[in-house]
Amino acid sequence: MRILVRPWLWCLVAVSGISTSVMVPAQPRSSPGTIPVKIQGVDVADILQRLGAKLERGTSKTTLDDYSNHFDRTDPNRDGKHTRKEYVDNGRYLTPQARSGIFRAADGNGDGVVTRAEYVLNRIITDEAKELVQRMDDDEDGRTERSEFLRHSTKRLASPGLATEVFSVLDSNSDGVINVPEYLRVWGQWARGGRESAEKRIAKRRAELAATPGQEKERRVGSGPPNRRGQSRRPTGGRTASRSRRTGRSSPSGAQGNRFGGGLPGPDQFVERALRFDADKDGKLDRRELLKFAESLEGRPGGRGDSGGRGRTGGRRSSKRP
């Protein structure tokens, strides 16, 4: 089941097991601060593609518009770019440290400003990377261990040795586990290196979509990675959204008694509330964090969780606010 997500919600926005003890010829590790552009002779762009990355070529017009609209809401002077002062020093979302990391990653050409296209491209790269790596997190603990990564990536990369070396590069601190900030730093550089500017890439994708109206495949936030049987997990809130579309009714922002307990909050309030569940402080909610946030919403006064029963996600509902 898939769900359409409101534009402002975008800011929240699996092969048989293969174990291997194959001895891999040692490769010279890159010097500190550098990231290889080829691994065992394979270009990193090809590696990303084998792992399932489509980058902007897999992004719909709706997604592009949603990311662009969010940029505009955080661009106070509407000049189409973020300066470090605007985004990091004067920003309202996340922590200054998190905003600084996002700004540094998005500034693809290193000129000290982030354009709308750079911001959109960074969102595309980040969201897709998290989705692909989270699918490998079999125990759903928010971290992808070496054995989990090799189990899923060996077949895609067609080489146990290549899969091992790719993990070693992603695991920059060599602790046998990759977490979100760690692998995003490497993945982001791989997704940008040797390619056209963000402006050209986004413009080209929009031109492709305009030339083939009705052919795009919508990639919706909230559908989540497939479950153990390969089926898409049901996104929280899908049933409510479907019911609203069938009846043609919508709750006004000031309505009482809805699942948010007193009406839907404004975008800023919603984001602030949601990011309290951002355990790894990367500026986004992964599936586990999003489920916890959803459980908290279902337990709000006036919502479906007043009785203290179990929510759709299977956990006990809580009456506490996040």
N, C-alpha and C positions, 0 to 999 in steps of 0.2 A: 504494500500500500504506500502511496506517495502522498505528500501534503504540500500545498502551496503555502509559502511563508510570506508574511507581510514584508515590505521592503526594509523596514527598520529592524526586523528580526535578524537580518543578515549579519549584523554586527556580532551576534552570538558566535550569538554564528557566531583464497582461503583454500588443494592438492594433498595427496596422501603424505603422511609424515615421512621425511627422508632424513635419516641420521647419517652422519659421515665422520670418518676419522681420517679422511684423505690428507696426506701430507702435502702442503702447498709450498712450492718454492718461495723462499723469502724474497720479497720485493723491497727495494729501498723505500723507506717511508719518507713522505714529504717533510720538508723542513717546517718548523713551527710557523703557523700563520698562513701556510699555503695549502691549497686543495688541488689534488691532481685533476687534470682534464682527460686523462685516459687511465684505465685500470686494466692491467694485463692486456694492453693493446686495444682495448675496447673503449671507444669514445663515451664520455659520460652522458651525452645526449642520447645515445643508443641504449645505455643502461637504464635511464629514466623511462624511455619508451617501453623497454622490455618489462619493467616493473609496473607498467600500466598508466604512466603519466601521459596525459594528452595536452596539458597546459592550456593555453588560450584556445587551441583548436577544439577542445571539448567543452567550451563554455557557451552558454546560450545568451541571446540578446537580453532576456530578462535578468540574468545574473549580472551581465555587464552593466545594465542600467541600475540595478540595485547597488552595486559597488560604487558606481559613479555618484549616485544620489547621496550615499553615506559620506563620500568625500566632500560633496558640496555642503553638507550640514556641518562639517568640521572645518570649513574654510571661511573664517569670519569675514574677510574682506572680498571674497568672491573673485579672487584674481587667478584662480585655477592652479594654485600651488600652495604647498605648506612649507613654511620656513621652520627651522628648529625652534625658534622662539614661539611661533604659533602652536606647533604640535606638541613639542616636548615641554617647554617651559610653561606655557599657558594652557595646555590641554586639560580636559576634565575627566577623561576616561582613563582607567587603569592607574598604575603608579608611574612616576617619572622614569624609573628604570625600565619598565616595560615599554613605555612610549619611546624612549630612546632607542631600544632595540628594534622596535618596529620601524622607526624612522630610518635607522641605519640600514636595515635590510631593504626597505623600499627605495632608497636613494641609489638606484642602479648605476648611475653615471658618476656618483660621488661629488656632485656640484653643490651640495649643501641645501638643496630644496627637493621636495617631492611633488612631482606633477600629478595631475589626475590620472594619467595613463600609468605612471609608475605605481601609484597607490593601487589601482585596479589590478595590475599585473601581479603585484605582491600578494593581494588577497587571493587571486587565482592560484598562484603557486603554493601558498601556505595552506589553503583549505584542501586542495587536492592531495598534497603531501601528507597531511594529517589523516585524511580518509584512507589513503593507501596503506600507510604504516599501521594505523589502528586495526586494520583487518588482520594483521599478523599477530596482534596481541591476544593470543588464545586464552590466557587466564584473565584477561580484561582488568589488569591491575594498573593500567595507564602507562606502562613501560613495555617496550618490546625487547625481549631478551635475545641473546645470540642464537640459541636453539630455535626460538620461534621464527626469527628472521630467516634462518637457513632453511627451515622446514617449508616456508612459503616461497622463498625467492630462488632456490636452487633450480627448480624446473623452469621458471621464467627466464633465468639467466643462462640456462643450459650448461652450467658448470659449477660444481661444488667449490672449486677454487676461486672462481670469480665472485660467487656469492659471499664467501668468507672474507675476501679482500674488500668488497664493497661495505660489508658491515664494519670492518676495521676502520675504514675511513669515516663512516658515519659516527662510529663510537670514538669520538675525539679524545675522551679521557680514559679510554681503554678499561672500563669497568665491567664490560660484558653486557651492558644494557644501554639502549638509546632512548632518551626521553625527548619531549617535543622541542624545547629550545636547541638541544644538541644537534639533532638531525636536520632541523630546519635551516640551520646556518650553512651546512654543506649542501643540502638539497637546493636551497635558494641560489647559491652560486652556480651549481650545475645547470639550473633552469635558465640562467641568464647568460652564462659565459659563451662567447663566440656567436651570439645571436644579435638580431637587430635591436634597435632601441625600443623601449616600452611603447612610445608613441606609434612607431611603425607597426609593431606587433598587434596592438589593440585596434588600430585603424584598419589593418588588413583583415582581422577577424570580423569586424563590423561590416566591411565590404563583402566578405564571403556570406555572411548571414543575410545581407540585403539582396544578394544575387540569388539566393535560394530560399525565398519566403516559404514558411510552412515546413521546411525540411529539418530544422534544428531539433535536436533531442534535448528536452528540458532537463537540466540537472538541478534537482531541488534539494534544499537544505532540510535536514530532518529525516530523510529516508533511512539514513544510517547504513552501515555495512551489513552484508548478509549474515544470517545466523548460521548455526552449525549445519543446517540442511540446505544451505545455499539460497534460502528465501530472504527477502528483504524484511528487516525488522519493522514492526509497525511504529511509526513516529507518534510521539505523544501529542495529543490534541487533534489527530486526524479525524476522529469521529465527530468531534465538536464542529470542526470546520466544514465537514460534509453536511452535517445537519443544518448549519446556517445557510449553506448554498441551496439546499433543497427547499427550505422554508422561505428563503428570500429575506430573512430577518437578520439584522445585525444589532449588537448591543452598543448603544452610545457610550462614549468614554465616561460619562458620569453615571451610568446605570448602576443600580445596587443589586447585590445578590449574584453576580456572575462568579466564575471560577477564580478571579483575582481578588474577590472579596471587596466590592466597592467600586467596580469598574476597571476597565483596562487603563493601565498607567500610560503616561506619555512616553515617547521613545527614550528620552534621557533617564526617566525613572526606571523604565524596564531594563535598560542596559545596566544601570547602576545596581539594581537588585540582582540581575543575573550574574554579574561579574563577581559577586560575593562567593560564588561557587567555583570560581576559577582557581582551583587548588595549585596549579603549577605556574600561575601568574604569567601566562603567555599571551593573554589578551583574547583568548578564544575558549569556548566551552567544548571539550571533547564529549563523546557519547556518554561516558560515565558521569561527567560533571553535569551535562544537560539533563540526564535522568534524575539526578538529585534535585536539580532546580525544578523540574516538572513535578516531582513528588511534593515539593514544598508548596507549589501553586495549588495542587489539588487539595491540600490540607488547609487552605485559607478559609476564614469564616465566610459562609454563604456559598462556598464551592461544594463540589461533590464529595469532599472528604471530611465533612463536619463530624460524621459519626465515628471517625477513628478507625474505619475499616481499611481494607487493603485497596490501594490504588491500582490503576491499570498496569503500572510498572512492576507490581508484585510486592512492593515494600509497604511498611506501615506508614500511613499518612501522619503527618505532624501538623499541629496547629500553630507551631512557632513560625514566625516570619524569618526569612533569610537575613 
